[in-house]
Amino acid sequence: MSHPPPLTPQGATIVVESRNFNFSTQDSSATNPNASDSVRDSLVYSEKSELSRTGHTVVAVFLGVILLLGFISNFFVLLLFARFQVLRTPINLILLNISVSDMLVCIFGTPFSFAASLYGRWLIGDQGCKWYGFANTLFGIVSLVSLAVLSYERYSTILSYTKADPSDYKKAWLAIAGAWLYSLVWTMPPFFGWSSYGPEGPGTICSVQWHQRSSGNISYVTCLFIFCLLLPLLLMVICYGKILFFIRGVAKTNQLSAHRRETHVLVMVVSMVSCYLLCWMPYGVVALIATFGQVGLVGPTTSIVPSILAKSSTFLNPIIYILLNNQFYRCFLAFMSFGSEPTGSHTLCTLPSSRVTGPNGNSPFPRGAWYIPWYMQAPGQ
């Protein structure tokens, strides 16, 4: 004899449904038609997750460390800008822009993915996921484009015959505005139907929907890879390669001081390009594999690692682009010693560029004499 289903005090039948969600709270809302959109969205994302509770915890630890280091390092860069007027040069505005974009990731990006990893599910709903994906893609591309712009500015300064005017900020502001506009051009299309933003990896991070196989999404991912990753990398390699070539030519005329400068520039260039490749190339390659490769080849566990590497750029950029910068290095020493503006051998605003020529008194490049700007000099010079 069958028994009727149990009744609640209100007389409603309880329906028991087994679902394999990878989270510990809010299970009952999956069958509640009145559940909020954000809860239902988080259930959908959690159902896609293949990470264990331990896996989510490990990801949360990495994201927490990245968040802490990124916020502290970029805050310190902004503090140096506010503290030392001598740092407020046109080319340093581009460095400031990189630091600002990285700081925005630390404020509007990493905290949400960190919290989601702690709970094992996305917490702020579908619309929150879309805006998270948009904002972090925007800030990331701004940082990448600014790095490329910085390499070109350094290269063009080397090619100039006179020292750059430290009071002319127009070119720097145009470059910064151009970087943001360029990034907006490539991050707005998903809101208008060209690809889309959604959950990524284990469902605790949101980004472009790499796994969709529609023609629109494939074309968008391809353009994003070429114009927002490869193109900035190509510009960096060309500009820094020519700078290094020039410095090597200079080293032949003054073996003592120029060799030291050459070594410093080599370390700086290798560090910059290596950081770019380490942080962003795995993310781009995995995105292409997810888009063009076999379906299911890139799983949540596989895709979370490149995402973490990309976020690590928020604290690696300040270390490489600031601490290897001669001007910031001196201001850092002055700040740590509670001093005022660097003076004497540490004077920055009056530090002359070194007028040099190439081998046999000729420039390594086709024309005339050249100047070595302050940021090409090794710390202590």
Contacts in CASP RR format, 6 or more apart in sequence:
PFRMAT RR
TARGET T0000
AUTHOR 0000-0000-0000
METHOD contacts of the structure
MODEL  1
MSHPPPLTPQGATIVVESRNFNFSTQDSSATNPNASDSVRDSLVYSEKSE
LSRTGHTVVAVFLGVILLLGFISNFFVLLLFARFQVLRTPINLILLNISV
SDMLVCIFGTPFSFAASLYGRWLIGDQGCKWYGFANTLFGIVSLVSLAVL
SYERYSTILSYTKADPSDYKKAWLAIAGAWLYSLVWTMPPFFGWSSYGPE
GPGTICSVQWHQRSSGNISYVTCLFIFCLLLPLLLMVICYGKILFFIRGV
AKTNQLSAHRRETHVLVMVVSMVSCYLLCWMPYGVVALIATFGQVGLVGP
TTSIVPSILAKSSTFLNPIIYILLNNQFYRCFLAFMSFGSEPTGSHTLCT
LPSSRVTGPNGNSPFPRGAWYIPWYMQAPGQ
5 13 0 8 1.000
5 14 0 8 1.000
5 15 0 8 1.000
6 13 0 8 1.000
6 14 0 8 1.000
7 13 0 8 1.000
7 14 0 8 1.000
8 14 0 8 1.000
15 31 0 8 1.000
17 30 0 8 1.000
17 31 0 8 1.000
19 27 0 8 1.000
19 30 0 8 1.000
19 47 0 8 1.000
20 47 0 8 1.000
21 27 0 8 1.000
21 30 0 8 1.000
21 43 0 8 1.000
21 46 0 8 1.000
21 47 0 8 1.000
22 46 0 8 1.000
22 47 0 8 1.000
22 49 0 8 1.000
22 50 0 8 1.000
22 51 0 8 1.000
22 52 0 8 1.000
22 53 0 8 1.000
22 120 0 8 1.000
22 121 0 8 1.000
23 42 0 8 1.000
23 43 0 8 1.000
23 46 0 8 1.000
23 49 0 8 1.000
23 119 0 8 1.000
23 120 0 8 1.000
23 121 0 8 1.000
24 53 0 8 1.000
25 119 0 8 1.000
26 39 0 8 1.000
26 42 0 8 1.000
26 43 0 8 1.000
26 121 0 8 1.000
29 35 0 8 1.000
29 36 0 8 1.000
29 39 0 8 1.000
29 40 0 8 1.000
29 43 0 8 1.000
30 40 0 8 1.000
30 43 0 8 1.000
37 125 0 8 1.000
37 126 0 8 1.000
38 123 0 8 1.000
38 124 0 8 1.000
38 125 0 8 1.000
38 126 0 8 1.000
41 122 0 8 1.000
41 125 0 8 1.000
41 126 0 8 1.000
41 129 0 8 1.000
42 121 0 8 1.000
42 122 0 8 1.000
42 123 0 8 1.000
42 125 0 8 1.000
43 121 0 8 1.000
44 199 0 8 1.000
45 121 0 8 1.000
45 122 0 8 1.000
45 129 0 8 1.000
45 199 0 8 1.000
45 203 0 8 1.000
45 204 0 8 1.000
46 120 0 8 1.000
46 121 0 8 1.000
46 122 0 8 1.000
46 203 0 8 1.000
48 199 0 8 1.000
48 201 0 8 1.000
48 202 0 8 1.000
48 203 0 8 1.000
48 300 0 8 1.000
49 56 0 8 1.000
49 120 0 8 1.000
49 121 0 8 1.000
49 201 0 8 1.000
49 202 0 8 1.000
49 203 0 8 1.000
49 204 0 8 1.000
49 300 0 8 1.000
50 202 0 8 1.000
50 299 0 8 1.000
50 300 0 8 1.000
50 301 0 8 1.000
51 59 0 8 1.000
51 120 0 8 1.000
51 202 0 8 1.000
51 300 0 8 1.000
51 301 0 8 1.000
51 304 0 8 1.000
53 120 0 8 1.000
56 117 0 8 1.000
56 118 0 8 1.000
56 120 0 8 1.000
56 202 0 8 1.000
56 204 0 8 1.000
57 117 0 8 1.000
57 118 0 8 1.000
59 117 0 8 1.000
59 202 0 8 1.000
59 204 0 8 1.000
59 304 0 8 1.000
59 308 0 8 1.000
60 114 0 8 1.000
60 117 0 8 1.000
60 118 0 8 1.000
62 308 0 8 1.000
63 110 0 8 1.000
63 113 0 8 1.000
63 114 0 8 1.000
63 117 0 8 1.000
63 308 0 8 1.000
63 311 0 8 1.000
64 110 0 8 1.000
64 114 0 8 1.000
66 110 0 8 1.000
66 308 0 8 1.000
66 311 0 8 1.000
66 312 0 8 1.000
66 314 0 8 1.000
66 315 0 8 1.000
67 106 0 8 1.000
67 110 0 8 1.000
67 111 0 8 1.000
67 114 0 8 1.000
69 314 0 8 1.000
69 315 0 8 1.000
70 102 0 8 1.000
70 103 0 8 1.000
70 106 0 8 1.000
70 314 0 8 1.000
70 315 0 8 1.000
70 318 0 8 1.000
71 103 0 8 1.000
71 106 0 8 1.000
71 107 0 8 1.000
72 315 0 8 1.000
73 314 0 8 1.000
73 315 0 8 1.000
73 318 0 8 1.000
73 319 0 8 1.000
74 99 0 8 1.000
74 100 0 8 1.000
74 102 0 8 1.000
74 103 0 8 1.000
74 106 0 8 1.000
74 314 0 8 1.000
74 315 0 8 1.000
74 318 0 8 1.000
75 103 0 8 1.000
76 318 0 8 1.000
77 95 0 8 1.000
77 96 0 8 1.000
77 99 0 8 1.000
77 318 0 8 1.000
77 322 0 8 1.000
77 328 0 8 1.000
78 96 0 8 1.000
78 99 0 8 1.000
78 100 0 8 1.000
78 103 0 8 1.000
79 335 0 8 1.000
80 87 0 8 1.000
80 322 0 8 1.000
80 328 0 8 1.000
80 331 0 8 1.000
80 332 0 8 1.000
80 335 0 8 1.000
81 87 0 8 1.000
81 88 0 8 1.000
81 92 0 8 1.000
81 96 0 8 1.000
83 331 0 8 1.000
83 335 0 8 1.000
84 331 0 8 1.000
84 334 0 8 1.000
84 335 0 8 1.000
84 341 0 8 1.000
84 342 0 8 1.000
85 341 0 8 1.000
86 327 0 8 1.000
86 331 0 8 1.000
86 341 0 8 1.000
86 342 0 8 1.000
86 348 0 8 1.000
86 349 0 8 1.000
87 327 0 8 1.000
87 328 0 8 1.000
87 331 0 8 1.000
87 348 0 8 1.000
89 166 0 8 1.000
89 327 0 8 1.000
90 164 0 8 1.000
90 165 0 8 1.000
90 166 0 8 1.000
90 168 0 8 1.000
90 169 0 8 1.000
90 171 0 8 1.000
90 172 0 8 1.000
91 150 0 8 1.000
91 153 0 8 1.000
91 154 0 8 1.000
91 157 0 8 1.000
91 164 0 8 1.000
91 172 0 8 1.000
91 375 0 8 1.000
92 327 0 8 1.000
93 169 0 8 1.000
93 172 0 8 1.000
93 173 0 8 1.000
93 176 0 8 1.000
94 146 0 8 1.000
94 149 0 8 1.000
94 150 0 8 1.000
94 153 0 8 1.000
94 172 0 8 1.000
94 175 0 8 1.000
94 176 0 8 1.000
95 150 0 8 1.000
95 321 0 8 1.000
95 322 0 8 1.000
95 325 0 8 1.000
97 142 0 8 1.000
97 146 0 8 1.000
97 176 0 8 1.000
97 179 0 8 1.000
98 143 0 8 1.000
98 146 0 8 1.000
98 147 0 8 1.000
98 150 0 8 1.000
98 317 0 8 1.000
98 321 0 8 1.000
99 317 0 8 1.000
99 318 0 8 1.000
99 322 0 8 1.000
101 139 0 8 1.000
101 140 0 8 1.000
101 142 0 8 1.000
101 143 0 8 1.000
101 146 0 8 1.000
102 139 0 8 1.000
102 143 0 8 1.000
102 313 0 8 1.000
102 314 0 8 1.000
102 315 0 8 1.000
102 317 0 8 1.000
102 318 0 8 1.000
103 314 0 8 1.000
104 135 0 8 1.000
104 139 0 8 1.000
105 136 0 8 1.000
105 139 0 8 1.000
105 140 0 8 1.000
105 311 0 8 1.000
105 314 0 8 1.000
106 314 0 8 1.000
108 132 0 8 1.000
108 135 0 8 1.000
108 136 0 8 1.000
108 139 0 8 1.000
109 132 0 8 1.000
109 135 0 8 1.000
109 136 0 8 1.000
110 311 0 8 1.000
110 314 0 8 1.000
112 123 0 8 1.000
112 124 0 8 1.000
112 132 0 8 1.000
113 132 0 8 1.000
113 204 0 8 1.000
113 205 0 8 1.000
113 311 0 8 1.000
115 123 0 8 1.000
116 122 0 8 1.000
116 123 0 8 1.000
116 203 0 8 1.000
116 204 0 8 1.000
116 205 0 8 1.000
117 204 0 8 1.000
120 202 0 8 1.000
120 204 0 8 1.000
121 203 0 8 1.000
121 204 0 8 1.000
122 129 0 8 1.000
122 199 0 8 1.000
122 203 0 8 1.000
122 204 0 8 1.000
122 206 0 8 1.000
124 132 0 8 1.000
126 198 0 8 1.000
128 206 0 8 1.000
129 197 0 8 1.000
129 198 0 8 1.000
129 199 0 8 1.000
129 206 0 8 1.000
130 190 0 8 1.000
130 191 0 8 1.000
130 196 0 8 1.000
130 197 0 8 1.000
130 198 0 8 1.000
130 206 0 8 1.000
131 197 0 8 1.000
132 197 0 8 1.000
132 206 0 8 1.000
133 197 0 8 1.000
133 198 0 8 1.000
133 206 0 8 1.000
133 207 0 8 1.000
133 208 0 8 1.000
134 187 0 8 1.000
134 188 0 8 1.000
134 190 0 8 1.000
134 191 0 8 1.000
134 197 0 8 1.000
136 206 0 8 1.000
136 207 0 8 1.000
137 187 0 8 1.000
137 197 0 8 1.000
137 207 0 8 1.000
137 208 0 8 1.000
138 183 0 8 1.000
138 184 0 8 1.000
138 187 0 8 1.000
140 183 0 8 1.000
140 310 0 8 1.000
140 313 0 8 1.000
141 182 0 8 1.000
141 183 0 8 1.000
141 186 0 8 1.000
141 187 0 8 1.000
141 228 0 8 1.000
142 179 0 8 1.000
142 180 0 8 1.000
142 183 0 8 1.000
143 313 0 8 1.000
143 317 0 8 1.000
144 228 0 8 1.000
144 229 0 8 1.000
144 232 0 8 1.000
144 276 0 8 1.000
144 280 0 8 1.000
145 178 0 8 1.000
145 179 0 8 1.000
145 182 0 8 1.000
145 183 0 8 1.000
145 228 0 8 1.000
145 232 0 8 1.000
146 176 0 8 1.000
146 179 0 8 1.000
147 232 0 8 1.000
147 236 0 8 1.000
147 272 0 8 1.000
147 276 0 8 1.000
147 317 0 8 1.000
147 321 0 8 1.000
148 231 0 8 1.000
148 232 0 8 1.000
148 233 0 8 1.000
148 235 0 8 1.000
148 236 0 8 1.000
149 175 0 8 1.000
149 179 0 8 1.000
150 321 0 8 1.000
151 235 0 8 1.000
151 236 0 8 1.000
151 239 0 8 1.000
151 240 0 8 1.000
151 272 0 8 1.000
152 235 0 8 1.000
152 239 0 8 1.000
153 172 0 8 1.000
153 175 0 8 1.000
154 239 0 8 1.000
154 240 0 8 1.000
154 243 0 8 1.000
154 373 0 8 1.000
154 375 0 8 1.000
154 376 0 8 1.000
155 239 0 8 1.000
155 240 0 8 1.000
155 242 0 8 1.000
155 243 0 8 1.000
157 164 0 8 1.000
157 371 0 8 1.000
157 373 0 8 1.000
158 242 0 8 1.000
158 243 0 8 1.000
158 246 0 8 1.000
158 370 0 8 1.000
158 371 0 8 1.000
158 372 0 8 1.000
158 373 0 8 1.000
158 376 0 8 1.000
159 365 0 8 1.000
159 370 0 8 1.000
160 371 0 8 1.000
161 367 0 8 1.000
161 368 0 8 1.000
161 369 0 8 1.000
161 370 0 8 1.000
161 371 0 8 1.000
162 371 0 8 1.000
163 352 0 8 1.000
163 353 0 8 1.000
163 371 0 8 1.000
163 373 0 8 1.000
164 373 0 8 1.000
166 349 0 8 1.000
183 228 0 8 1.000
186 223 0 8 1.000
186 224 0 8 1.000
186 227 0 8 1.000
186 228 0 8 1.000
189 195 0 8 1.000
189 220 0 8 1.000
190 196 0 8 1.000
190 197 0 8 1.000
190 208 0 8 1.000
190 220 0 8 1.000
194 216 0 8 1.000
194 219 0 8 1.000
194 220 0 8 1.000
195 208 0 8 1.000
195 209 0 8 1.000
195 212 0 8 1.000
195 216 0 8 1.000
195 217 0 8 1.000
195 220 0 8 1.000
195 221 0 8 1.000
196 208 0 8 1.000
196 209 0 8 1.000
196 212 0 8 1.000
196 217 0 8 1.000
197 206 0 8 1.000
197 207 0 8 1.000
197 208 0 8 1.000
197 209 0 8 1.000
198 206 0 8 1.000
198 207 0 8 1.000
198 208 0 8 1.000
198 209 0 8 1.000
199 205 0 8 1.000
199 206 0 8 1.000
200 206 0 8 1.000
200 207 0 8 1.000
200 209 0 8 1.000
200 210 0 8 1.000
200 303 0 8 1.000
200 307 0 8 1.000
201 299 0 8 1.000
201 300 0 8 1.000
201 301 0 8 1.000
201 303 0 8 1.000
201 304 0 8 1.000
201 307 0 8 1.000
202 300 0 8 1.000
202 301 0 8 1.000
202 304 0 8 1.000
203 300 0 8 1.000
205 304 0 8 1.000
205 307 0 8 1.000
207 307 0 8 1.000
208 220 0 8 1.000
208 221 0 8 1.000
208 224 0 8 1.000
208 287 0 8 1.000
209 217 0 8 1.000
210 221 0 8 1.000
210 286 0 8 1.000
210 287 0 8 1.000
210 290 0 8 1.000
210 291 0 8 1.000
210 298 0 8 1.000
210 303 0 8 1.000
211 290 0 8 1.000
211 291 0 8 1.000
211 295 0 8 1.000
211 296 0 8 1.000
211 298 0 8 1.000
212 291 0 8 1.000
213 291 0 8 1.000
213 295 0 8 1.000
217 291 0 8 1.000
218 291 0 8 1.000
218 292 0 8 1.000
221 287 0 8 1.000
221 288 0 8 1.000
221 291 0 8 1.000
222 291 0 8 1.000
224 287 0 8 1.000
225 284 0 8 1.000
225 287 0 8 1.000
225 288 0 8 1.000
229 280 0 8 1.000
229 281 0 8 1.000
229 284 0 8 1.000
232 276 0 8 1.000
233 273 0 8 1.000
233 276 0 8 1.000
233 277 0 8 1.000
233 281 0 8 1.000
236 272 0 8 1.000
236 273 0 8 1.000
236 276 0 8 1.000
237 273 0 8 1.000
240 269 0 8 1.000
240 272 0 8 1.000
240 273 0 8 1.000
241 269 0 8 1.000
243 265 0 8 1.000
243 269 0 8 1.000
243 376 0 8 1.000
244 262 0 8 1.000
244 265 0 8 1.000
244 266 0 8 1.000
244 269 0 8 1.000
245 364 0 8 1.000
246 364 0 8 1.000
246 365 0 8 1.000
246 370 0 8 1.000
247 258 0 8 1.000
247 261 0 8 1.000
247 262 0 8 1.000
247 265 0 8 1.000
247 372 0 8 1.000
247 376 0 8 1.000
248 262 0 8 1.000
248 364 0 8 1.000
249 358 0 8 1.000
249 359 0 8 1.000
249 364 0 8 1.000
250 258 0 8 1.000
250 261 0 8 1.000
250 262 0 8 1.000
250 356 0 8 1.000
250 357 0 8 1.000
250 358 0 8 1.000
250 364 0 8 1.000
250 370 0 8 1.000
250 372 0 8 1.000
251 258 0 8 1.000
251 259 0 8 1.000
251 261 0 8 1.000
251 262 0 8 1.000
252 258 0 8 1.000
252 358 0 8 1.000
252 359 0 8 1.000
253 356 0 8 1.000
253 357 0 8 1.000
253 358 0 8 1.000
253 359 0 8 1.000
253 361 0 8 1.000
254 356 0 8 1.000
257 381 0 8 1.000
258 356 0 8 1.000
260 378 0 8 1.000
260 381 0 8 1.000
261 372 0 8 1.000
261 376 0 8 1.000
261 377 0 8 1.000
261 378 0 8 1.000
261 381 0 8 1.000
263 378 0 8 1.000
264 324 0 8 1.000
264 376 0 8 1.000
264 377 0 8 1.000
264 378 0 8 1.000
264 379 0 8 1.000
265 376 0 8 1.000
267 324 0 8 1.000
268 320 0 8 1.000
268 324 0 8 1.000
271 320 0 8 1.000
271 324 0 8 1.000
272 320 0 8 1.000
272 321 0 8 1.000
275 313 0 8 1.000
275 316 0 8 1.000
275 317 0 8 1.000
275 320 0 8 1.000
278 309 0 8 1.000
278 316 0 8 1.000
279 309 0 8 1.000
279 310 0 8 1.000
279 312 0 8 1.000
279 313 0 8 1.000
279 316 0 8 1.000
280 309 0 8 1.000
280 310 0 8 1.000
280 313 0 8 1.000
282 305 0 8 1.000
282 306 0 8 1.000
282 309 0 8 1.000
282 310 0 8 1.000
283 306 0 8 1.000
283 307 0 8 1.000
283 309 0 8 1.000
283 310 0 8 1.000
284 306 0 8 1.000
285 306 0 8 1.000
286 298 0 8 1.000
286 302 0 8 1.000
286 303 0 8 1.000
286 306 0 8 1.000
289 297 0 8 1.000
289 298 0 8 1.000
290 297 0 8 1.000
290 298 0 8 1.000
290 303 0 8 1.000
322 328 0 8 1.000
322 332 0 8 1.000
323 329 0 8 1.000
323 332 0 8 1.000
325 375 0 8 1.000
326 374 0 8 1.000
326 375 0 8 1.000
326 376 0 8 1.000
326 377 0 8 1.000
326 378 0 8 1.000
326 379 0 8 1.000
326 380 0 8 1.000
326 381 0 8 1.000
327 348 0 8 1.000
327 374 0 8 1.000
327 375 0 8 1.000
329 379 0 8 1.000
330 342 0 8 1.000
330 346 0 8 1.000
330 348 0 8 1.000
330 379 0 8 1.000
330 380 0 8 1.000
331 342 0 8 1.000
331 348 0 8 1.000
333 342 0 8 1.000
333 346 0 8 1.000
334 340 0 8 1.000
334 341 0 8 1.000
334 342 0 8 1.000
334 346 0 8 1.000
341 348 0 8 1.000
341 349 0 8 1.000
342 348 0 8 1.000
345 380 0 8 1.000
348 374 0 8 1.000
351 374 0 8 1.000
353 371 0 8 1.000
353 372 0 8 1.000
353 373 0 8 1.000
353 374 0 8 1.000
354 371 0 8 1.000
354 372 0 8 1.000
354 377 0 8 1.000
355 369 0 8 1.000
355 370 0 8 1.000
355 371 0 8 1.000
355 372 0 8 1.000
356 369 0 8 1.000
356 370 0 8 1.000
356 371 0 8 1.000
356 372 0 8 1.000
357 363 0 8 1.000
357 368 0 8 1.000
357 369 0 8 1.000
357 370 0 8 1.000
358 364 0 8 1.000
358 370 0 8 1.000
362 368 0 8 1.000
363 369 0 8 1.000
363 370 0 8 1.000
END
